[in-house]
Amino acid sequence: MHRVADSRSDEGLKTSTWGGETEVVCYPTELELVVSSRISSNAKSAEAKKPVAKPVPAKKASSKVGSPVKTGVSKRSGVGPKVGRLKSLATQGAGSSGKIGRESQRKTKTSSFGVSRREGHDASDFYARFPELKQDESGLPSPPSDINQIYVGDARDMSNIADNSVALVVTSPPYYAGKAYELERGSGGIPASYVEYLQMLHDVFTECWRVLEPGGRIAINIANLGRRPYRSLSADVTRILQDDIGYLLRGEILWIKAEGASGSCAWGSFQSAANPVLRDVTERVVLASKLRLDRALTRKQRKELGLPSEDTISKEDFMESTLDTWKVRPESAKRVGHPAPFPIELPRRLIELLSYRNDLVLDPFMGAGSTALAAQRTGRNYVGYEMDRSYVDLSLARLAGELAL
Ligand SMILES: C[S@@+](CC[C@H](N)C(=O)[O-])C[C@H]1O[C@@H](n2cnc3c(N)ncnc32)[C@H](O)[C@@H]1O
């Protein structure tokens, strides 16, 4: 929820009150304006009128901790291979008008690049080039069915979780890069082809859509793949979220792991233009929202209804976390006992930036439980799925270990 102010400098910060919410704001960059677009005067595109692909509800129940591991893929009629289908050029949700929330049409101001103080420039022409942003303004969050549980099961079917009950998804999907957890499960664990892998991600993110409340957010950490040729998994995930399912993109964080963090010396042709190769020191976190960019109810309305409404983020963290490059040291696989854990600091930052205290945070690929630990540390509730029982046990041990401190 950006408002207009002067610059990113301290004196550019202002408070503004709108719809009962008081916020400190600073002037957004051009890129941020895309995210904040509650704008657009005349964008009348036929694309904007098309309905967004409707997520199909899950059918089967997954096993809870302690029950048999379920590794089969749920059969979901009507969900065909949608991967690769380009549905629209810009963000759109399944817009419908409702009574809760504010008007989404609002002019935004900026100025051209290279001007130190950005004043008086009307950006509506910029947004008019895109389909009109339609933010759904109906729908209330549902009470969670189960909290602080990790289910042993396949996240393509998360029927233990109620529709519209999750505030935030934070996750890191399997990489499709031959990690131990993929190899150990053999053909049952690794999708046979990259297209099948993307279909699996599509199905899980569709389930996430079902369980997210209106205005709920999803943050997906991904590493890009390969060099011969390079495969931009973040581009594929972005397309699945935006074009196939209909999420509204909020932005993309470049997670800088450390100089030379990959430990790779695969330069290609060293000191020669013959065929040099880029080495990874970053991963991406793609951020998106279901149906609308803000939460479906204001903090005041949430408080009155007894719903989570308390922010916990500090000013310093907020200033840092709203930049799109994050420097966070990677976690050691050996120390955690999982081949691909992310550092708890990553979900911790996402959780404090994007959710309120006591909100429900879901990780459909729970691994060693880093998201759950971050949720526990920040006073949120968690729920998750993980196919491998031994990692569920590891997560539970880590969670209990911290509680015992
Ligand atoms: C990249 S790891 C997640 C690591 C986690 N973020 C952490 O910090 O520990 C992905 C996890 O997803 C699990 N997984 C793979 N496919 C799954 C599926 N369809 N449903 C649930 N879990 C799955 C793998 O066993 C693996 O532990």
The ligand as a Tripos MOL2 file, in Angstrom:
@<TRIPOS>MOLECULE
LIG
   27    29     1     0     0
SMALL
NO_CHARGES

@<TRIPOS>ATOM
      1 C1         13.9910  -27.1760   -1.0490 C.3       1 LIG1
      2 S1         13.3470  -28.2850    0.1150 S.3       1 LIG1
      3 C2         12.6380  -27.2040    1.3330 C.3       1 LIG1
      4 C3         13.6070  -26.8200    2.3830 C.3       1 LIG1
      5 C4         13.0180  -25.9370    3.4600 C.3       1 LIG1
      6 N1         12.7110  -24.6170    2.9570 N.3       1 LIG1
      7 C5         13.9730  -25.8230    4.6320 C.2       1 LIG1
      8 O1         14.5190  -24.7460    4.8740 O.co2     1 LIG1
      9 O2         14.2370  -26.8510    5.2530 O.co2     1 LIG1
     10 C6         11.9490  -28.9760   -0.6480 C.3       1 LIG1
     11 C7         11.2780  -30.0480    0.1680 C.3       1 LIG1
     12 O3         10.0720  -30.3900   -0.4950 O.3       1 LIG1
     13 C8          9.8020  -31.7690   -0.2990 C.3       1 LIG1
     14 N2          8.8620  -32.1520   -1.3720 N.ar      1 LIG1
     15 C9          9.1390  -32.4340   -2.6700 C.ar      1 LIG1
     16 N3          7.9950  -32.6350   -3.3590 N.ar      1 LIG1
     17 C10         6.9690  -32.4760   -2.4710 C.ar      1 LIG1
     18 C11         5.5450  -32.5110   -2.5680 C.ar      1 LIG1
     19 N4          4.9410  -32.7790   -3.7350 N.pl3     1 LIG1
     20 N5          4.8040  -32.3000   -1.4660 N.ar      1 LIG1
     21 C12         5.3990  -32.0270   -0.2650 C.ar      1 LIG1
     22 N6          6.7410  -31.9570   -0.1130 N.ar      1 LIG1
     23 C13         7.5140  -32.1770   -1.2000 C.ar      1 LIG1
     24 C14        11.1760  -32.4090   -0.3660 C.3       1 LIG1
     25 O4         11.1920  -33.6500    0.3050 O.3       1 LIG1
     26 C15        12.0580  -31.3400    0.2990 C.3       1 LIG1
     27 O5         12.2560  -31.6340    1.6690 O.3       1 LIG1
@<TRIPOS>BOND
     1     1     2 1
     2     2     3 1
     3     2    10 1
     4     3     4 1
     5     4     5 1
     6     5     6 1
     7     5     7 1
     8     7     8 2
     9     7     9 1
    10    10    11 1
    11    11    12 1
    12    11    26 1
    13    12    13 1
    14    13    14 1
    15    13    24 1
    16    14    15 ar
    17    14    23 ar
    18    15    16 ar
    19    16    17 ar
    20    17    18 ar
    21    17    23 ar
    22    18    19 1
    23    18    20 ar
    24    20    21 ar
    25    21    22 ar
    26    22    23 ar
    27    24    25 1
    28    24    26 1
    29    26    27 1
@<TRIPOS>SUBSTRUCTURE
     1 LIG1         1 GROUP 0 **** ****
